[in-house]
Amino acid sequence: MQQRKLATALMALTGVALWAQGPTPVSDPIHQVPDEDGIYYVGPEVTAPKLLRTALAGYPTRVLRKDVQGMTVMAMVIGADGVPAHIQVLRKHGDLFDQSALAAVQRSTFAPGKLAGKAVPVWIDVRVVFRSNHSEAIPEVLITERDLPPPDASQFEDKHHHPLSSTEPYPIHTVDADFADPFVSHPFVQVAVVTVLVGADGLPKTVQIRRGLGFGLDQKAVAAVEHYRFIPATKNGQPIAVTRDISVNFAKF
């Protein structure tokens, strides 16, 4: 997911330009827009593509048993026709395994995501897990990156329904952090806390760990938040840069 382009069009989607003039009225509908390539993310109006039929990924021969366990994770676009395209390998497990996983995805059948009942191209992640006991390895859809709805206007009004003089930044696009090793169970809460400076343009400027987890996970948390997008904070109706803390979830692989 970290390799994927995030479009600045997301900011226009949720009314960042309008934010300086006041919160979006409650009666206004949410309208997700595609990125600069015409592709959507799963969100409040866009449903996720689904696997209708999965193809098995074969296990490469002449591979040592100790090297079998692992997984390949791919980002891809499921087109309006249900065909995967723009496939990128996000997590590699070795060329032979990655090629097998890719072939399985290309032989599988998807139902496309939809916007207002109409099929549209949507970004998703897909994993194929290979295990040492050679159990069935099939593609599975993951949603680790998503658009979020903008806040209700009432959250930015006082009890008299007057606009607040200042507001906090609000995330409208989030990315789950990736585990360093999906086969390791960590005996602690799998949430890191980072501090991020959100610019007046809604983009993360600096990201630092406030409460880390170790095990190589802190860097993953920082990388995820660097791909967040926000409605910026405001003061007297004008966007400003502020610092806030964020609890980062890790992808459930």
Backbone hydrogen bonds in HBPLUS format (Angstrom, degrees):
<---DONOR---> <-ACCEPTOR-->    atom                        ^
c    i                          cat <-CA-CA->   ^        H-A-AA   ^      H-
h    n   atom  resd res      DA  || num        DHA   H-A  angle D-A-AA Bond
n    s   type  num  typ     dist DA aas  dist angle  dist       angle   num
A0004-ARG N   A0001-MET O   3.20 MM   3  5.45 156.9  2.25 107.9 114.8     1
A0010-LEU N   A0007-ALA O   3.24 MM   3  5.96 168.5  2.25 114.5 117.7     2
A0011-MET N   A0008-THR O   3.02 MM   3  5.67 147.3  2.13 114.9 122.4     3
A0013-LEU N   A0009-ALA O   3.05 MM   4  6.31 146.2  2.16 145.2 155.3     4
A0016-VAL N   A0011-MET O   3.27 MM   5  5.69 168.3  2.29 160.3 158.1     5
A0015-GLY N   A0012-ALA O   3.32 MM   3  5.33 167.9  2.34 106.5 109.4     6
A0018-LEU N   A0015-GLY O   2.99 MM   3  4.92 122.2  2.34  92.6 108.0     7
A0019-TRP N   A0015-GLY O   2.90 MM   4  6.06 123.5  2.23 141.0 156.8     8
A0019-TRP N   A0016-VAL O   3.10 MM   3  4.92 137.7  2.29  92.1 104.4     9
A0021-GLN N   A0018-LEU O   2.84 MM   3  5.31 145.2  1.96 111.5 122.5    10
A0022-GLY N   A0019-TRP O   3.05 MM   3  5.06 156.2  2.11 102.1 109.7    11
A0028-ASP N   A0025-PRO O   3.09 MM   3  5.51 152.9  2.17 110.1 118.0    12
A0035-ASP N   A0039-ILE O   2.76 MM   4  5.35 161.4  1.80 141.8 144.4    13
A0038-GLY N   A0035-ASP O   2.87 MM   3  5.26 165.4  1.89 120.7 122.7    14
A0040-TYR N   A0121-PRO O   2.97 MM  81  6.15 176.3  1.97 146.4 147.2    15
A0123-TRP N   A0040-TYR O   2.85 MM  83  6.25 159.6  1.89 164.4 166.3    16
A0147-ASP N   A0042-VAL O   2.83 MM 105  6.11 163.1  1.86 155.8 161.0    17
A0043-GLY N   A0046-VAL O   3.12 MM   3  5.03 168.9  2.14 133.6 136.4    18
A0047-THR N   A0114-LYS O   2.96 MM  67  5.27 160.2  2.00 148.4 151.3    19
A0050-LYS N   A0111-ALA O   2.99 MM  61  5.14 151.6  2.07 139.4 148.5    20
A0111-ALA N   A0050-LYS O   2.72 MM  61  5.14 161.6  1.76 153.3 159.9    21
A0052-LEU N   A0109-THR O   2.78 MM  57  5.43 162.3  1.81 147.9 152.8    22
A0053-ARG N   A0109-THR O   3.25 MM  56  4.98 161.0  2.29 133.6 134.1    23
A0109-THR N   A0053-ARG O   2.82 MM  56  4.98 163.3  1.85 145.7 151.0    24
A0057-ALA N   A0137-ALA O   2.76 MM  80  5.35 165.2  1.78 167.9 169.9    25
A0067-ASP N   A0064-LEU O   2.88 MM   3  5.36 150.7  1.97 113.0 122.5    26
A0068-VAL N   A0065-ARG O   3.12 MM   3  5.27 166.8  2.14 109.9 113.9    27
A0070-GLY N   A0130-PHE O   2.90 MM  60  5.33 156.5  1.95 152.4 150.6    28
A0130-PHE N   A0070-GLY O   2.76 MM  60  5.33 166.9  1.77 162.8 166.5    29
A0072-THR N   A0128-VAL O   3.00 MM  56  5.37 157.4  2.05 151.9 155.1    30
A0128-VAL N   A0072-THR O   2.88 MM  56  5.37 147.1  1.99 153.7 163.6    31
A0073-VAL N   A0091-ARG O   3.13 MM  18  4.85 156.5  2.19 127.4 134.0    32
A0090-LEU N   A0073-VAL O   2.68 MM  17  5.40 147.0  1.78 144.5 155.3    33
A0091-ARG N   A0073-VAL O   3.11 MM  18  4.85 159.8  2.15 133.7 135.1    34
A0074-MET N   A0126-VAL O   2.75 MM  52  5.22 168.4  1.76 156.8 160.4    35
A0126-VAL N   A0074-MET O   2.71 MM  52  5.22 156.1  1.77 154.6 163.1    36
A0075-ALA N   A0088-GLN O   2.75 MM  13  5.10 152.0  1.83 151.6 159.2    37
A0088-GLN N   A0075-ALA O   2.77 MM  13  5.10 162.4  1.80 153.7 158.1    38
A0076-MET N   A0124-ILE O   2.91 MM  48  5.66 157.6  1.96 166.8 168.4    39
A0124-ILE N   A0076-MET O   2.93 MM  48  5.66 158.8  1.97 164.9 170.6    40
A0077-VAL N   A0085-ALA O   2.87 MM   8  5.21 176.8  1.87 157.5 157.6    41
A0085-ALA N   A0077-VAL O   2.80 MM   8  5.21 142.9  1.94 145.5 157.5    42
A0078-ILE N   A0122-VAL O   2.94 MM  44  5.47 164.6  1.96 154.0 152.7    43
A0122-VAL N   A0078-ILE O   3.13 MM  44  5.47 152.7  2.21 133.0 138.7    44
A0079-GLY N   A0083-VAL O   3.06 MM   4  5.36 173.0  2.07 137.9 136.4    45
A0082-GLY N   A0079-GLY O   2.81 MM   3  5.07 163.0  1.84 113.7 117.8    46
A0098-ASP N   A0094-GLY O   2.83 MM   4  5.95 167.9  1.85 166.5 170.7    47
A0099-GLN N   A0095-ASP O   2.88 MM   4  6.00 157.4  1.93 149.5 155.1    48
A0100-SER N   A0096-LEU O   3.09 MM   4  6.26 151.8  2.17 139.8 147.3    49
A0101-ALA N   A0097-PHE O   2.86 MM   4  6.14 158.0  1.91 152.7 158.7    50
A0102-LEU N   A0098-ASP O   2.91 MM   4  6.09 161.2  1.95 148.2 153.3    51
A0103-ALA N   A0099-GLN O   2.99 MM   4  6.16 157.9  2.04 143.4 149.2    52
A0104-ALA N   A0100-SER O   3.02 MM   4  6.26 150.1  2.11 143.6 151.6    53
A0105-VAL N   A0101-ALA O   3.04 MM   4  6.35 156.7  2.10 151.3 156.9    54
A0106-GLN N   A0102-LEU O   3.03 MM   4  6.28 161.8  2.06 151.7 156.5    55
A0107-ARG N   A0103-ALA O   3.08 MM   4  6.27 131.0  2.33 138.2 150.2    56
A0107-ARG N   A0104-ALA O   3.23 MM   3  5.16 134.7  2.45  93.5 105.6    57
A0108-SER N   A0105-VAL O   3.12 MM   3  5.12 148.8  2.23 100.0 109.5    58
A0120-VAL N   A0113-GLY O   2.96 MM   7  5.86 161.6  2.00 144.4 147.7    59
A0115-LEU N   A0118-LYS O   2.80 MM   3  5.20 159.5  1.84 149.2 150.2    60
A0118-LYS N   A0115-LEU O   2.97 MM   3  5.20 164.5  1.99 114.1 117.9    61
A0125-ASP N   A0142-LEU O   3.19 MM  17  4.97 162.7  2.22 161.4 156.2    62
A0142-LEU N   A0125-ASP O   2.65 MM  17  4.97 165.9  1.67 154.2 149.7    63
A0127-ARG N   A0140-GLU O   2.91 MM  13  5.34 156.5  1.96 151.2 155.4    64
A0140-GLU N   A0127-ARG O   2.90 MM  13  5.34 138.3  2.07 147.4 159.8    65
A0134-HIS N   A0131-ARG O   2.93 MM   3  5.36 159.7  1.97 120.1 122.8    66
A0176-ASP N   A0144-THR O   2.77 MM  32  5.16 164.1  1.80 156.8 161.3    67
A0146-ARG N   A0174-THR O   3.10 MM  28  5.70 158.7  2.14 153.2 159.6    68
A0174-THR N   A0146-ARG O   3.06 MM  28  5.70 153.3  2.13 159.2 165.6    69
A0148-LEU N   A0172-ILE O   2.79 MM  24  4.62 162.6  1.82 128.0 127.0    70
A0155-GLN N   A0152-ASP O   2.97 MM   3  5.77 159.4  2.01 123.9 129.5    71
A0156-PHE N   A0153-ALA O   2.97 MM   3  5.57 163.4  2.00 118.3 123.7    72
A0157-GLU N   A0154-SER O   3.35 MM   3  5.22 155.5  2.41 110.4 106.7    73
A0164-LEU N   A0156-PHE O   2.95 MM   8  5.61 156.9  2.00 144.7 141.9    74
A0158-ASP N   A0162-HIS O   2.88 MM   4  5.46 155.0  1.95 149.5 155.3    75
A0161-HIS N   A0158-ASP O   2.84 MM   3  5.15 160.1  1.88 120.5 122.2    76
A0236-ASN N   A0165-SER O   2.61 MM  71  4.94 165.6  1.63 162.3 163.5    77
A0167-THR N   A0234-THR O   2.96 MM  67  5.11 152.2  2.04 133.1 138.0    78
A0234-THR N   A0167-THR O   3.21 MM  67  5.11 148.0  2.32 115.9 124.1    79
A0170-TYR N   A0231-ILE O   2.91 MM  61  5.07 157.9  1.96 144.7 152.1    80
A0231-ILE N   A0170-TYR O   2.72 MM  61  5.07 159.8  1.76 149.4 154.3    81
A0172-ILE N   A0229-ARG O   2.83 MM  57  5.74 170.2  1.84 145.4 148.7    82
A0173-HIS N   A0229-ARG O   3.24 MM  56  4.96 136.5  2.45 144.3 135.4    83
A0229-ARG N   A0173-HIS O   3.10 MM  56  4.96 146.4  2.22 135.5 137.5    84
A0177-ALA N   A0249-ASN O   2.96 MM  72  6.20 162.5  1.99 158.8 153.1    85
A0251-ALA N   A0177-ALA O   2.50 MM  74  5.66 167.9  1.51 176.8 172.0    86
A0184-VAL N   A0181-ASP O   3.28 MM   3  5.71 169.1  2.29 118.2 119.5    87
A0192-ALA N   A0248-VAL O   3.26 MM  56  5.20 155.5  2.32 140.4 143.2    88
A0248-VAL N   A0192-ALA O   2.67 MM  56  5.20 172.1  1.68 163.1 166.0    89
A0193-VAL N   A0211-ARG O   3.05 MM  18  4.91 169.2  2.06 139.7 143.2    90
A0210-ARG N   A0193-VAL O   2.85 MM  17  5.49 162.0  1.88 144.4 146.4    91
A0211-ARG N   A0193-VAL O   2.97 MM  18  4.91 167.0  1.98 137.0 138.9    92
A0194-VAL N   A0246-ILE O   2.93 MM  52  5.39 162.1  1.96 153.7 156.9    93
A0246-ILE N   A0194-VAL O   2.83 MM  52  5.39 154.9  1.90 156.4 163.5    94
A0195-THR N   A0208-GLN O   2.69 MM  13  5.23 163.5  1.72 160.9 166.3    95
A0208-GLN N   A0195-THR O   2.86 MM  13  5.23 160.9  1.89 151.9 158.5    96
A0196-VAL N   A0244-ARG O   2.91 MM  48  5.62 171.1  1.91 166.1 166.2    97
A0244-ARG N   A0196-VAL O   2.98 MM  48  5.62 158.0  2.03 152.1 157.2    98
A0197-LEU N   A0206-THR O   2.86 MM   9  5.26 158.6  1.91 152.2 159.0    99
A0205-LYS N   A0197-LEU O   2.72 MM   8  5.36 163.4  1.75 168.4 173.9   100
A0198-VAL N   A0242-VAL O   2.78 MM  44  5.55 155.3  1.84 173.2 167.0   101
A0242-VAL N   A0198-VAL O   3.07 MM  44  5.55 145.6  2.19 148.9 154.2   102
A0199-GLY N   A0203-LEU O   2.94 MM   4  5.42 172.6  1.95 153.4 151.4   103
A0202-GLY N   A0199-GLY O   2.93 MM   3  5.25 163.8  1.96 114.7 117.7   104
A0230-PHE N   A0202-GLY O   2.92 MM  28  4.52 150.6  2.01 140.4 145.0   105
A0217-LEU N   A0214-GLY O   2.89 MM   3  5.65 168.3  1.90 127.5 130.3   106
A0220-LYS N   A0217-LEU O   3.03 MM   3  5.07 119.2  2.42  95.9 111.5   107
A0221-ALA N   A0217-LEU O   2.99 MM   4  6.35 149.4  2.09 151.7 160.3   108
A0222-VAL N   A0218-ASP O   3.06 MM   4  6.39 161.1  2.10 153.0 157.1   109
A0223-ALA N   A0219-GLN O   2.99 MM   4  6.16 163.6  2.02 146.1 150.8   110
A0224-ALA N   A0220-LYS O   3.02 MM   4  6.21 149.6  2.12 143.0 150.7   111
A0225-VAL N   A0221-ALA O   3.14 MM   4  6.42 166.5  2.16 153.5 155.6   112
A0226-GLU N   A0222-VAL O   3.08 MM   4  6.28 146.3  2.19 150.2 159.5   113
A0227-HIS N   A0224-ALA O   2.96 MM   3  5.53 157.5  2.01 113.2 120.6   114
A0228-TYR N   A0225-VAL O   2.99 MM   3  5.05 167.6  2.00 109.4 113.0   115
A0240-ILE N   A0233-ALA O   2.83 MM   7  5.55 154.7  1.89 137.8 141.0   116
A0235-LYS N   A0238-GLN O   2.86 MM   3  5.31 149.6  1.96 141.7 149.2   117
A0238-GLN N   A0235-LYS O   3.06 MM   3  5.31 166.3  2.08 111.7 116.1   118
